[in-house]
């Protein structure tokens, strides 16, 4: 019901910056919050950040707080993740997700029902 397409991934050197985008379509009016998650090879999906769709509340994982910024553009139906001071440990496939429940602001992947295909972010030393 909500389709999500990520873009903006790529290769960047440690200390560099990258901005990810997530274009949303479909029943976006039903979205309460959107978020970013990531998954590295051999690891489980990890929460990165969430933002309310109609408000301005944000929530970040401790590992990215102060370096990453989540934002949205409701007119363009687009979610963004600005990533600064990137580290090799940030290397992962990054996924955009949407949720229709308020509990999603806790950052649990189980509360998100719509997911994008993912975009690869690789940070080299």
Phi, psi and omega in degrees: 000331174239119179259136183232135179228117179272155175203166176104356179289167180167195180257132180217149178282154177305136182092350181276184182231157179205144176239124178264146178235151178222111179271127181252143177215168183094218183278064181292341179293342180271357183280131174264317182214156175232156183209168175243137176229163178217155180217120177266157180305130179079001180241160178281161177300134187239137177291140178244302183196155175225157177212141176288147184282325181252355177241204181227021179284138178228157180212131183236148171290148181301328184291341183240350181303133182091342179248324181254149176226123177264140180210170181216158175228101184293330179295318180270356183053049185230138176253144181232155171223107176273121183245117179243163179049049184296144180240156177306327180290352174279352180299123182181171168273125182260132183243138173267143181217154179231146181223146177256008182242146182293332181295344182297340179293348176287342178091015178276127181299333181295340181272359180253127186258341181241135183224147174275181183277345179095152176223134185280131173240122180237124180248118182264155179280000000 
